[in-house]
Amino acid sequence: MLVLLENFDLTVYIFYTLITSAVIYILVALAVKVFCITDPRLRAWLFMLPLLLPVTGYLFLCPLPGQGCSQGNLLWFQVEQLFCRLRGLLNPYWGLFFLIIFALGCLRVGIRLLNYHFLIRRCKLVAPGEAPELEQMVSKLATEAGLSCPRLFWSQGNPYPVCFTFGFREAKIAISRELLQNLTREEIKAVLAHEMGHLAGRDHFLGWLLVCRDLMAFNPFGYISYRSFLWEREQACDDYARELTQQPLVLAQCLVKLGRLMRQRGTVGFGQPGVAILGKQRGGLLTRRVERLVLPGSSETFWWQDILPVILTAGIILLQAAVC
């Protein structure tokens, strides 16, 4: 690690992650289009690759700059020569600019960790018998889904109607009293079924994707990939809730009601996890989610599509290794 830090070159890191994330995103988009992948669960895993592989590729596959500008192998030698020339030409002009952006990305990582710390402190464990109907509902849904029953927490000091999953070793569900006051029993069940989809997909483990995105704060493809990943995961959890409850119209009605309540409450603050059930909806994405529930299309998948993320990941890693 010390060797990596000593030889870390910001220009090489920026160009390497920018180029590789762009190439990987294009490959993923083409794979989704060419192979007609309609399952949002598979699409989410594919859109995770442009976030993960550039950073890990730089850390484990990219030759250290201390080795370069004079030696290399295969295609990487030519690429590294280009990086060296660009570093010499551009560093006087934008080196400080990129350094500031990279520092802001690292700062965002720290702020995100602090937000998560304060989030946990604001969550209070639901005492046994405090909300028996809610506990029974969660237990029944977990049993039907074949999952271990998660612990319930109150999301306190939160003016929004929220429900979200969190945790690392153990998945937990936090819910606000505001949500219970504004939704019917069937709508609450639909929201919890949606969160069961996040638990089944182990989405609480995927918070580190935010770290990869923040470490590529200068990279637009990182943000595009992360938004695509979130969108597909929310769709996958909608499908999971639809299969679990067999009441897609209730979930659609719930999304519309929560969207209206969020608009009434005003702008959601930075780091607010309460939009988990809605996602950070822009450009009519909430409307599209409701349409998918009301008018579901075909999401049939074939066996080879299930292993496509593994094949594509292996191919990209081999390509990175060959280039480097």
QUIHU-V802005 format. One record per residue. N is the residue number from 1. RES is the residue in one small letter. PHI is phi as a letter, one per 30 degrees, with the letter a starting at -180 (none if undefined). PSI is psi in whole degrees, 0 to 359 (* if undefined). D_CENTER is the distance of its C-alpha to the mean C-alpha in Angstrom with 1 decimal. Layout:
n res phi psi d_center
N RES PHI PSI D_CENTER
N RES PHI PSI D_CENTER
This chain:
n res phi psi d_center
1 m none 318 26.6
2 l d 321 29.6
3 v d 319 30.6
4 l d 317 27.1
5 l d 321 27.3
6 e d 325 30.9
7 n c 7 30.2
8 f d 127 26.9
9 d b 119 27.4
10 l d 319 25.1
11 t d 315 26.3
12 v d 316 25.7
13 y e 315 22.2
14 i d 312 21.4
15 f d 322 23.1
16 y d 309 21.8
17 t d 326 18.1
18 l d 312 18.7
19 i d 313 20.8
20 t d 321 18.8
21 s d 323 15.5
22 a d 314 17.6
23 v d 315 19.4
24 i d 320 16.5
25 y d 318 14.8
26 i d 317 18.3
27 l d 318 18.9
28 v d 315 15.8
29 a d 320 16.8
30 l d 319 20.3
31 a d 317 19.5
32 v d 320 17.9
33 k d 311 20.9
34 v d 317 23.7
35 f c 7 22.8
36 c h 52 22.2
37 i d 113 19.0
38 t c 347 18.6
39 d d 115 16.6
40 p d 335 13.1
41 r d 316 12.2
42 l d 320 13.4
43 r d 324 12.1
44 a d 315 8.4
45 w d 323 9.6
46 l d 318 11.5
47 f d 353 9.1
48 m d 335 7.4
49 l d 317 11.0
50 p d 344 11.5
51 l d 321 9.2
52 l d 313 10.8
53 l d 324 14.3
54 p d 315 15.7
55 v d 313 15.4
56 t d 325 16.6
57 g d 321 19.1
58 y d 320 20.6
59 l d 322 20.9
60 f c 340 22.5
61 l c 327 24.0
62 c d 129 24.9
63 p d 144 28.5
64 l d 143 29.1
65 p e 333 30.7
66 g d 339 33.7
67 q d 341 34.5
68 g c 193 34.3
69 c i 355 36.2
70 s b 342 39.0
71 q b 162 37.7
72 g l 185 35.0
73 n b 153 34.8
74 l h 217 34.1
75 l d 331 32.0
76 w e 329 30.4
77 f e 315 33.8
78 q d 319 34.0
79 v d 318 30.5
80 e d 324 31.2
81 q d 320 34.5
82 l d 316 32.7
83 f d 319 30.3
84 c d 317 33.4
85 r d 317 35.2
86 l d 322 32.3
87 r d 319 32.0
88 g d 325 35.7
89 l d 322 35.8
90 l c 336 32.7
91 n e 319 32.4
92 p d 338 35.3
93 y c 315 33.6
94 w b 8 29.9
95 g e 314 29.4
96 l d 322 29.5
97 f d 312 27.1
98 f d 324 24.4
99 l d 319 25.2
100 i d 316 24.6
101 i d 317 21.2
102 f d 319 20.2
103 a d 321 21.7
104 l d 323 19.8
105 g d 316 16.5
106 c d 323 17.8
107 l d 321 19.0
108 r d 324 15.6
109 v d 314 14.4
110 g d 317 17.6
111 i d 321 17.2
112 r d 320 13.8
113 l d 321 15.5
114 l d 318 18.4
115 n d 319 16.6
116 y d 322 15.2
117 h d 314 18.8
118 f d 329 20.3
119 l d 314 18.0
120 i d 321 19.4
121 r d 331 22.8
122 r d 347 22.7
123 c c 129 22.0
124 k c 131 25.2
125 l d 134 25.8
126 v d 119 27.4
127 a d 146 30.9
128 p e 128 32.4
129 g i 356 34.2
130 e d 323 32.8
131 a b 72 30.9
132 p d 321 32.4
133 e d 319 31.4
134 l d 317 27.7
135 e d 319 27.9
136 q d 321 29.7
137 m d 316 27.2
138 v d 317 24.3
139 s d 318 26.5
140 k d 317 27.6
141 l d 319 24.2
142 a d 320 23.1
143 t d 315 26.4
144 e d 328 26.0
145 a d 352 22.6
146 g i 30 23.9
147 l c 157 21.7
148 s d 143 23.0
149 c d 121 23.5
150 p d 155 21.0
151 r d 146 22.7
152 l c 141 22.7
153 f b 150 22.5
154 w d 132 23.6
155 s d 105 21.4
156 q c 159 24.3
157 g i 31 25.1
158 n b 116 22.7
159 p d 359 24.3
160 y c 150 21.5
161 p d 99 21.4
162 v b 156 18.2
163 c a 125 16.9
164 f a 161 13.8
165 t c 149 13.1
166 f a 176 13.1
167 g j 170 14.9
168 f b 291 14.9
169 r d 323 18.1
170 e b 129 18.5
171 a d 139 16.2
172 k b 158 17.6
173 i c 128 17.6
174 a c 139 18.6
175 i b 145 20.4
176 s c 151 22.6
177 r d 334 26.2
178 e e 321 25.7
179 l d 318 23.7
180 l d 328 26.5
181 q d 339 29.1
182 n c 351 27.8
183 l c 154 26.8
184 t d 172 29.1
185 r d 316 29.1
186 e d 324 27.8
187 e d 322 25.0
188 i d 320 23.9
189 k d 320 24.0
190 a d 319 21.8
191 v d 315 19.2
192 l d 324 19.5
193 a d 322 19.3
194 h d 318 15.9
195 e d 329 14.8
196 m d 327 16.5
197 g d 322 14.2
198 h d 322 11.3
199 l d 317 13.8
200 a d 325 15.0
201 g d 2 11.7
202 r h 42 11.4
203 d d 338 7.9
204 h d 344 9.6
205 f d 344 9.8
206 l c 12 6.3
207 g d 337 6.7
208 w d 345 8.4
209 l d 329 5.8
210 l d 325 6.8
211 v d 315 10.2
212 c d 319 10.1
213 r d 317 9.2
214 d d 328 11.9
215 l d 347 14.3
216 m c 45 14.2
217 a d 336 14.9
218 f d 354 17.8
219 n c 111 15.9
220 p d 331 15.2
221 f d 334 13.6
222 g d 317 10.7
223 y d 319 10.1
224 i d 316 11.0
225 s d 319 8.7
226 y d 319 5.5
227 r d 320 7.3
228 s d 319 8.4
229 f d 312 5.4
230 l d 317 4.9
231 w d 314 8.7
232 e d 322 9.3
233 r d 320 7.7
234 e d 320 9.9
235 q d 318 12.7
236 a d 320 12.6
237 c d 328 13.1
238 d d 315 15.7
239 d d 321 17.4
240 y d 315 17.4
241 a d 323 19.0
242 r d 318 21.4
243 e d 326 22.6
244 l d 321 22.9
245 t c 340 24.8
246 q h 29 26.4
247 q b 70 26.3
248 p d 329 23.9
249 l d 327 26.1
250 v d 317 25.6
251 l d 320 21.8
252 a d 316 22.4
253 q d 322 24.9
254 c d 318 22.7
255 l d 318 20.0
256 v d 316 22.8
257 k d 317 24.3
258 l d 322 21.2
259 g d 320 20.6
260 r d 318 24.3
261 l d 321 24.2
262 m d 320 21.3
263 r d 323 23.4
264 q d 327 26.4
265 r d 346 24.9
266 g j 193 24.1
267 t d 136 21.2
268 v d 132 18.4
269 g d 164 18.5
270 f d 133 16.3
271 g i 10 13.8
272 q d 117 14.8
273 p d 355 12.6
274 g d 347 15.0
275 v d 14 13.3
276 a e 313 11.1
277 i d 330 13.5
278 l c 335 13.8
279 g i 175 10.5
280 k d 83 11.5
281 q d 129 14.0
282 r b 154 16.0
283 g h 37 18.7
284 g i 16 19.4
285 l d 325 16.1
286 l d 320 17.3
287 t d 320 20.5
288 r d 323 19.1
289 r d 318 17.4
290 v d 319 20.8
291 e d 322 22.6
292 r d 325 20.7
293 l d 322 21.7
294 v d 320 25.3
295 l b 73 25.8
296 p d 138 23.7
297 g c 184 24.0
298 s d 133 24.4
299 s b 34 21.4
300 e d 136 23.7
301 t b 152 22.4
302 f c 163 24.7
303 w d 324 24.8
304 w d 337 24.2
305 q d 330 21.0
306 d d 329 19.6
307 i c 1 20.3
308 l d 318 19.3
309 p e 321 16.0
310 v d 316 18.2
311 i d 315 20.9
312 l d 320 18.9
313 t d 313 17.3
314 a d 319 20.9
315 g d 318 22.3
316 i d 319 20.1
317 i d 318 20.8
318 l d 321 24.5
319 l d 318 24.5
320 q d 318 23.2
321 a d 322 25.8
322 a d 320 28.5
323 v d 320 27.8
324 c d * 27.8
